[in-house]
Amino acid sequence: MPNDPFEKIPAAFVEPLESFLAWLELERGLSKNTLSAYARDLVQCVAFLVKEGVVDWASVESTQISAWMTSLSRADFARSSQARKLSALRMFAKHLVHENIRKDDVTELLGAPKLSRNLPDALTREEVGQLLNAPSAVTPYGLRDRAILELFYSSGLRVSELCGILLQSINLEEGYVRVFGKGSKERVAPIGNAAVKAVQDYITGGRPHFIKPRTGSELFLSQQGRVISRKMVWVLIKEHARRAGIKKTVKPHLLRHSFATHLLEGGADLRAIQEMLGHADISTTQIYTSVNSQRLADEHALYHPRVKN
């Protein structure tokens, strides 16, 4: 986060914002990128309030917050962006009450923008098989890429989590890996047998090829011997999908969606999937039940003899 994200707003607004961000960092363990996003959204709100003649947080009225939300809509901000900004402000409003800066929650009566939630796409099991078999099983690059793909699909990891894996974080004998997810929260993710073998093959036959004098203990390495970047992972997954003849746009998160969807289709408990994905809220995981229901509806529409009559 910039050294002084609040340099362009009046001083009366700054101290509560600084204490709020400090609380988010220390108590909630949020990342610097997330803190920067909160700061940007709240500074944007302050800029609007100042134009409305507001002098500090204690004097803000709910109608002014509502007017800010309306201005975002008129400025063609996506509904998801509007919802995110309002979410940041709601949290901050509760902080103001907790710190006795206000007696009331100025956002309490505001409604959230209605979101049209797109269902995540997923690869079929056949497509997953084609993708996982696309990298070479003998070259160092192929061994690395195959291990990356297998681990993505086996453990449902985020791309940032995969890139951050250290050698000491992975236990192939027991079949698990420790990763750090959103907000630097640690969780243990299971690794299936196929992924265990792919990672073993990479560690013994692939990783030594990438090691340079300053190489650290990161599991997945670039050609320069450094930790592989998220951008590079996106590129290699896209390339292997092309080679496998998959027409869908394949990104790292698509493998995570496929992981969750296939587990649910196989009968896994939703709470267990939530834990494996590292979702803080079960409602985030429940979207996969919608995916499954939609697939059933599609199958029904396609094959039921009386649907087309």
Buried (B, 14 or more C-beta within 10 A) or exposed (E): BEEEBBEEBEEBBBEBBBBBBEBBBEEEBBBEEBBBBBBBBBBBBBEBBBEEEBEEBEEBEBEBBBBBBEEBEEEEBEBEBBBBBBBBBBBBBBBBBEBEBBEEBBBEEBEEBEEEEEBBBBBEEEBBEBBBEBBEEEBBBBBBBBBBBBBBBBBBBBBBBBBBBBEEBBEBEEBBBBBBBBBEEEBBBBBBEBBBBBBEBBBEBBBEBBEEEEBEEBBBBBEEBBBBEBEBBBEBBBBBBEEBEBEEEBBBBBBBBBBBBBBBBEEBEBEEBBBBBBBEEEEEBEBBEEBBEEBEEEEEEEEEEEEEE
